Amino acid sequence: MRYLTGVLVIAFIFIPLAHVSADSSSPILLHKWGVKGVDEGKLSNPGSVAVDSMGNIYVADTNNFRIQKFDAKGMFVTKWGSYGPGNGKFSRPNGIAVDSMGNVYVADTNNYRIQKFTSNGAFVTKWGSLGHGNGEFNQPFGIAVDSMGNVFVTDTQNDRIQKFTSNGKYIAKWGSNGNGDGQFLYPKGIAVDSKGNVYVADTYNRIQKFTGNGAFVAKWGSLGHGDGELNQPFGIAVDSKGNVYVADTFNYRIQKFDAKGKHITCWGSNGTGDGQFLTPSDVSVDSKGDIYVADTNNNRIQKFAGP
C-alpha cells in the first residue's frame, strides 16, 4: 500500500480506457464549492462528506486536519481541528457521520480512534487505540450511525466492521481478511438504511450488505468500468427510498443501485469540469434526495439534484 495525495491507493488499480459519463437520468449539478487551500471554505483532499437533518454539510478536510461545516448552498459556517493527538485534534480524518441529534462522529484515521463532537465542534468523547482487539482500530476509515444511535466503523486494515453505542461502548464486530461472503479487503465506506441494514464499500471491488448485527445478506460488483462494475469504491450512502449510491473512486464516477444491487444509473468521468471527478472518495444524500460528493483531488464538494 501507499498514500497518494490523501487517498489510500492499492496496487491493483484498474485504469479504464474510456468511460461514458452518464445516461439521461443523471442528476443536475446544483452547486460546487472549494479550492485547494487552508483558509475558511478552502479544502485539501476532502475525504468525506455528511449532511444533518437541517441540511448542514460537514466535510472531513483530510489534509488540513480539520472538519468544516457549511450550509446547504456551500457557505462556510464554522471549522474545528488541527494536527495532533489531543482531544479535538486529528491525524488524517477520513470518515464523518451525523446522528439524529446533530452530533458529529469522525474517523480519526491515523490517531486510530473515533471522536464525537456537537454540531458546532465542541468535543464530547473519544474511543479507540491502535490494535486488533475489541474497540481497537488499525486505520478506521468510514463511519455511519443508525436511527438508534449505534455507530458502525470500517476498521480498514483489520478488515472488519465494529459496532458501538453512541458513547463508544463496544457491541459487536464482524469480518476478516478475504474475498468470501462477509470477508473484506480494506473496507472503506459504510452506510446504514432506515431498516438498519449495513452497506459496506469493500475496496476489493464490491459492495456487501448485512443486517445490523453483521449477518451477510447480499453482495454485488466486480472489477471493471461497465455498469455495476467497480474500481476501488471508497464511499457509500443510502437515501430514504433505500437506493444505494457508491463513490466508484478510480472509475471517477458515482453509481446508483437499488437496495438489492440492481444498477440504476451512473454519472461522472475523469476531469475537473462540472460533474467530473478526480478520485471521488465519498457520497452523501440529504432528506430531499440531493447528493453530495467529496471530489477529493479536485479539492471541492459537488452537489447534485436528487430524482
Disulfide bonds with the S-S distance in Angstrom:
none
